[in-house]
């Protein structure tokens, strides 16, 4: 896996933007622009390459407590499962208007998201009456680069997107012409989007679910 350090990204940005002798753009300020562009790239890849950053964690429920907290690194929810007899079964996401469609307590069958905790909470329906294992599948937040030696994985040389994105912000602050920089950033964005279709040539991630009927015994587990 190829990586590039924060200090290397900073040097490239200074060189390409002719900011090598700038006193206005300190290392701290450039780092801020790098992380802004990194977050933008992270979101673009998460939107385009469905599943690229997916991860999961498990958390136990508390009897008589209606919620579990989302992870501290949570950004986007991908799905919620419950462990039953050694197998994970998907919980159904519901809206606020369906909150009263379940018995008061029992094994959770559904959930909805709500505020609370560090990153939000899952409200479980019905409220757990015992300790259950919940698996949360999610897209995590991007990890900001802070130390010079912090590294970023160079996804197919897409570190150029970060360089160009940071330079666009810096050029804008300096009131430089932006057209060429904007065109280059759009070119890089289109390159990332175009490459998404060939990421998994054997089996694209948007295939319809072919496991219908596998969990026909779901209701019998409650």
C-alpha positions as CSV (number, residue, x, y, z in Angstrom):
1,X,0.0,0.0,0.0
2,X,1.5,3.3,-1.1
3,X,1.2,6.2,1.3
4,X,2.2,9.8,1.5
5,X,3.0,11.8,4.6
6,X,1.5,15.1,5.7
7,X,4.8,16.9,5.4
8,X,5.2,15.6,1.8
9,X,1.8,16.8,0.9
10,X,2.6,20.2,2.3
11,X,5.8,20.4,0.4
12,X,4.1,19.4,-2.9
13,X,1.4,22.1,-2.3
14,X,4.0,24.8,-1.6
15,X,5.9,23.9,-4.8
16,X,3.0,23.5,-7.2
17,X,1.3,26.7,-5.9
18,X,4.5,28.8,-5.7
19,X,4.0,29.2,-2.0
20,X,7.4,28.1,-0.9
21,X,8.3,31.5,0.5
22,X,4.9,32.5,1.7
23,X,4.7,33.7,5.3
24,X,0.9,33.9,5.3
25,X,0.5,30.1,4.7
26,X,2.1,28.6,7.7
27,X,2.3,24.8,8.1
28,X,-0.8,24.9,10.4
29,X,-2.8,26.8,7.8
30,X,-1.8,24.5,5.0
31,X,-2.6,21.5,7.1
32,X,-6.1,22.9,7.6
33,X,-6.6,23.1,3.9
34,X,-5.2,19.6,3.4
35,X,-7.7,18.2,5.8
36,X,-10.6,20.0,4.3
37,X,-9.6,18.6,0.9
38,X,-9.1,15.1,2.4
39,X,-12.6,15.2,3.9
40,X,-14.0,16.1,0.5
41,X,-12.1,13.3,-1.2
42,X,-13.4,10.9,1.6
43,X,-17.0,11.9,0.9
44,X,-16.6,11.6,-2.9
45,X,-15.1,8.1,-2.5
46,X,-17.8,7.1,0.0
47,X,-20.5,8.3,-2.4
48,X,-18.9,6.8,-5.6
49,X,-17.3,3.6,-4.3
50,X,-20.1,2.2,-2.2
51,X,-18.6,0.1,0.6
52,X,-15.0,1.3,0.2
53,X,-14.7,2.5,3.8
54,X,-17.3,0.3,5.4
55,X,-16.5,-1.1,8.8
56,X,-18.5,-2.5,11.7
57,X,-18.5,-2.8,15.5
58,X,-20.6,-4.7,18.0
59,X,-22.2,-3.3,21.2
60,X,-24.3,-5.0,23.9
61,X,-27.8,-3.8,24.7
62,X,-28.8,-3.0,28.3
63,X,-32.0,-4.6,29.6
64,X,-34.8,-2.0,29.9
65,X,-32.7,0.7,28.0
66,X,-34.2,1.6,24.7
67,X,-31.0,2.8,23.0
68,X,-27.4,2.0,22.1
69,X,-24.9,4.7,21.2
70,X,-23.3,4.9,17.8
71,X,-19.5,4.6,17.6
72,X,-17.3,7.6,18.2
73,X,-16.0,7.4,14.6
74,X,-19.5,7.1,13.1
75,X,-20.4,9.1,10.0
76,X,-22.9,7.2,7.9
77,X,-25.0,4.2,8.8
78,X,-25.0,1.2,6.5
79,X,-27.1,-1.3,8.5
80,X,-27.9,-2.8,11.9
81,X,-27.9,-6.5,12.8
82,X,-28.8,-8.5,15.9
83,X,-27.1,-11.8,16.9
84,X,-29.6,-14.6,17.3
85,X,-28.4,-18.2,17.9
86,X,-25.0,-17.5,16.4
87,X,-26.4,-15.7,13.2
88,X,-26.7,-12.0,12.5
89,X,-30.1,-10.9,11.4
90,X,-30.9,-7.5,9.9
91,X,-33.0,-5.1,11.9
92,X,-35.5,-3.0,10.1
93,X,-35.1,0.8,10.0
94,X,-38.4,2.6,10.8
95,X,-39.5,6.2,10.9
96,X,-40.8,8.1,13.9
97,X,-44.4,7.4,12.9
98,X,-43.9,3.7,13.4
99,X,-42.6,3.9,16.9
100,X,-45.8,2.5,18.5
101,X,-46.1,-0.6,16.2
102,X,-44.1,-2.8,18.6
103,X,-44.7,-4.3,22.0
104,X,-43.2,-2.5,25.0
105,X,-40.2,-4.8,25.5
106,X,-38.6,-7.9,24.0
107,X,-36.0,-8.8,21.5
108,X,-35.3,-5.8,19.2
109,X,-36.7,-6.1,15.7
110,X,-36.3,-2.6,14.4
111,X,-34.5,0.7,15.0
112,X,-34.4,4.4,14.2
113,X,-31.7,7.0,14.6
114,X,-31.9,9.8,17.1
115,X,-29.7,12.4,18.8
116,X,-27.6,11.6,21.8
117,X,-24.2,10.3,22.8
118,X,-21.1,11.5,20.9
119,X,-22.4,10.7,17.4
120,X,-26.1,9.8,17.9
121,X,-28.0,6.8,19.0
122,X,-30.1,3.9,17.8
123,X,-33.5,3.6,19.4
124,X,-34.4,-0.1,19.4
125,X,-38.0,-1.5,19.1
126,X,-39.1,-3.1,21.2
127,X,-36.9,-2.0,24.1
128,X,-34.5,-4.9,24.9
129,X,-35.6,-7.0,27.9
130,X,-32.2,-8.7,28.0
131,X,-28.6,-8.3,26.9
132,X,-28.4,-8.7,23.1
133,X,-25.4,-8.2,20.7
134,X,-26.0,-5.5,18.1
135,X,-23.7,-5.1,15.1
136,X,-23.5,-1.6,13.6
137,X,-22.3,-1.4,10.0
138,X,-21.1,2.1,9.2
139,X,-18.9,4.5,7.2
140,X,-16.4,6.1,9.7
141,X,-15.3,9.7,9.6
142,X,-12.0,10.5,7.9
143,X,-9.0,10.7,10.3
144,X,-7.4,14.1,10.1
145,X,-3.7,14.4,9.5
146,X,-1.9,16.4,12.2
147,X,1.7,15.2,12.7
148,X,4.2,15.5,10.0
149,X,4.6,11.8,9.8
150,X,0.9,11.0,9.6
151,X,0.2,9.1,6.4
152,X,-2.6,9.1,3.8
153,X,-3.1,6.1,1.6
154,X,-2.5,7.1,-2.0
155,X,-5.6,5.7,-3.7
156,X,-4.4,5.3,-7.3
157,X,-2.5,8.6,-7.1
158,X,-5.6,10.4,-6.0
159,X,-3.6,12.4,-3.6
160,X,-3.5,15.0,-6.4
161,X,-7.2,15.7,-5.5
162,X,-6.1,16.8,-2.1
163,X,-3.2,18.9,-3.5
164,X,-5.5,20.6,-6.0
165,X,-8.3,21.0,-3.5
166,X,-6.0,22.7,-1.0
167,X,-4.5,24.9,-3.6
168,X,-7.9,26.0,-4.8
169,X,-8.7,27.2,-1.3
170,X,-5.3,28.9,-0.9
171,X,-5.5,30.6,-4.4
172,X,-9.0,31.8,-3.5
173,X,-7.7,33.5,-0.4
174,X,-5.0,35.1,-2.4
175,X,-7.5,36.3,-5.0
176,X,-5.7,34.5,-7.8
177,X,-7.4,33.3,-11.0
178,X,-9.3,30.1,-10.2
179,X,-10.6,28.8,-13.5
180,X,-7.6,26.5,-14.3
181,X,-7.5,25.1,-10.7
182,X,-11.3,24.4,-10.8
183,X,-11.0,22.7,-14.1
184,X,-8.2,20.4,-12.8
185,X,-10.1,19.6,-9.7
186,X,-13.2,18.7,-11.8
187,X,-11.0,16.5,-14.1
188,X,-9.7,14.6,-11.0
189,X,-13.2,14.3,-9.7
190,X,-14.4,12.8,-12.9
191,X,-11.5,10.4,-13.0
192,X,-12.4,9.1,-9.6
193,X,-16.1,8.7,-10.5
194,X,-15.3,7.0,-13.9
195,X,-13.0,4.5,-12.2
196,X,-15.7,3.4,-9.8
197,X,-17.4,1.2,-12.4
198,X,-14.4,-1.1,-12.7
199,X,-13.5,-1.4,-9.0
200,X,-15.2,-4.8,-8.7
201,X,-15.5,-6.0,-12.3
202,X,-16.6,-9.5,-11.2
203,X,-19.6,-8.3,-9.2
204,X,-20.7,-4.7,-8.9
205,X,-21.9,-3.6,-5.5
206,X,-25.3,-2.4,-6.8
207,X,-26.5,-6.0,-7.7
208,X,-30.0,-6.8,-6.4
209,X,-30.2,-8.9,-3.3
210,X,-30.0,-12.6,-4.2
211,X,-30.6,-13.9,-0.7
212,X,-34.4,-13.4,-0.6
213,X,-35.9,-16.2,1.4
214,X,-32.7,-17.0,3.3
215,X,-34.1,-15.6,6.5
216,X,-37.7,-16.9,6.2
217,X,-37.4,-18.3,9.7
218,X,-36.8,-14.8,11.1
219,X,-40.2,-14.5,12.7
220,X,-39.8,-17.8,14.5
221,X,-36.7,-16.5,16.4
222,X,-38.7,-13.9,18.4
